[in-house]
Amino acid sequence: VLATIAARPGQVVHSMASPIFSVGEAGMSQPVATIRIDRLLVYLRFARTRSAARTMIEKHSLRRNRERVVRVSENVAIGDVLTFARGDEVCVVEVLAIPSRRCSPAAARECYRELPRG
């Protein structure tokens, strides 16, 4: 059973069953797709394995929406911006879609958009 929580439009609300909801224009709550950040890094091919993603997070080289990620279990939603080091460069990407599994490199690139640094 999901609890209905009153909120302003655009505000993200957590219910008792822990799915994340966003309150839309008409005041109706709509589910927002989220995924654990370690899984997303693997699915989008930024890390080869979840343990490699964990290492990236534990080294404090990953930020979500300009805030340092401290737990591998943090959720990422569509529209979030991830900043991380890849080789010698800093990558800034916006999540456009959440894949259901690890996919080909071409399909993974369709799920995010690289943003200019700065």
C-alpha positions as CSV (number, residue, x, y, z in Angstrom):
1,V,0.0,0.0,0.0
2,L,1.4,3.3,-1.0
3,A,0.9,6.4,1.1
4,T,-0.3,9.6,-0.6
5,I,1.6,12.6,0.5
6,A,0.6,16.2,-0.3
7,A,3.4,18.2,-1.9
8,R,4.0,21.1,-4.3
9,P,4.2,20.5,-8.0
10,G,7.7,19.3,-9.0
11,Q,8.6,18.2,-5.5
12,V,9.9,14.7,-5.1
13,V,8.1,12.7,-2.4
14,H,9.1,9.4,-0.7
15,S,6.3,7.0,0.3
16,M,6.4,4.3,3.0
17,A,7.0,1.6,0.4
18,S,10.0,3.6,-0.8
19,P,9.3,4.2,-4.5
20,I,9.9,7.8,-5.4
21,F,7.1,10.0,-6.6
22,S,7.0,13.4,-8.3
23,V,4.0,15.6,-7.9
24,G,2.9,16.8,-11.4
25,E,1.0,19.9,-12.5
26,A,-2.4,18.6,-11.6
27,G,-1.3,17.5,-8.1
28,M,-1.3,13.9,-9.0
29,S,1.7,11.8,-7.9
30,Q,3.5,10.0,-10.7
31,P,6.3,7.4,-10.2
32,V,9.8,8.5,-11.1
33,A,12.1,5.9,-12.5
34,T,15.3,5.5,-10.3
35,I,18.2,3.1,-10.2
36,R,21.1,2.5,-7.8
37,I,24.1,4.5,-8.9
38,D,26.5,1.6,-9.0
39,R,24.2,-0.3,-11.4
40,L,23.7,2.7,-13.6
41,L,27.5,3.1,-14.0
42,V,27.7,-0.5,-15.2
43,Y,24.7,-0.3,-17.4
44,L,26.0,2.9,-19.1
45,R,29.5,1.3,-19.4
46,F,31.3,3.9,-17.3
47,A,32.4,1.0,-15.0
48,R,33.0,-2.6,-16.1
49,T,31.7,-4.2,-12.9
50,R,29.7,-3.1,-9.8
51,S,32.8,-3.5,-7.7
52,A,34.7,-1.1,-10.0
53,A,31.8,1.4,-9.6
54,R,32.0,0.9,-5.8
55,T,35.7,1.8,-6.0
56,M,35.0,4.9,-8.0
57,I,32.4,6.0,-5.4
58,E,34.7,5.2,-2.4
59,K,37.5,7.2,-3.9
60,H,35.2,10.2,-4.0
61,S,35.6,10.7,-7.7
62,L,31.8,10.8,-8.5
63,R,29.3,13.6,-8.0
64,R,25.5,13.6,-8.6
65,N,24.0,17.0,-9.1
66,R,27.2,18.7,-7.7
67,E,27.1,16.7,-4.5
68,R,29.6,14.0,-3.7
69,V,28.2,10.5,-3.8
70,V,29.0,8.7,-0.5
71,R,27.0,5.5,-0.8
72,V,26.8,3.0,-3.6
73,S,23.1,2.6,-2.9
74,E,22.1,6.2,-3.7
75,N,19.4,6.5,-6.4
76,V,19.8,8.3,-9.7
77,A,16.8,9.6,-11.6
78,I,16.3,10.8,-15.2
79,G,17.6,14.4,-15.4
80,D,20.4,13.9,-12.8
81,V,23.8,15.2,-13.7
82,L,26.8,12.9,-13.0
83,T,30.4,14.3,-12.8
84,F,33.3,11.8,-12.7
85,A,36.9,11.3,-13.8
86,R,37.4,9.1,-16.9
87,G,41.1,8.7,-17.6
88,D,42.7,12.1,-17.6
89,E,39.5,14.1,-18.3
90,V,36.5,15.0,-16.3
91,C,33.1,13.8,-17.7
92,V,29.9,15.6,-17.1
93,V,26.8,13.7,-18.3
94,E,23.0,14.1,-17.9
95,V,21.0,10.9,-17.5
96,L,18.3,10.9,-20.3
97,A,17.0,7.3,-19.7
98,I,17.5,4.4,-17.4
99,P,18.3,1.2,-19.2
100,S,16.9,-2.1,-17.7
101,R,20.2,-3.9,-18.3
102,R,23.8,-3.5,-19.6
103,C,23.5,-2.8,-23.3
104,S,25.7,-2.2,-26.3
105,P,27.9,0.9,-26.2
106,A,25.7,2.6,-28.9
107,A,22.5,1.9,-27.0
108,A,24.2,3.1,-23.7
109,R,25.2,6.4,-25.3
110,E,21.5,7.1,-26.1
111,C,20.7,7.0,-22.4
112,Y,22.9,10.0,-21.5
113,R,24.1,13.3,-22.9
114,E,27.6,14.6,-22.4
115,L,27.6,18.2,-21.2
116,P,30.3,20.8,-21.7
117,R,32.5,21.3,-18.6
118,G,32.3,24.6,-16.8
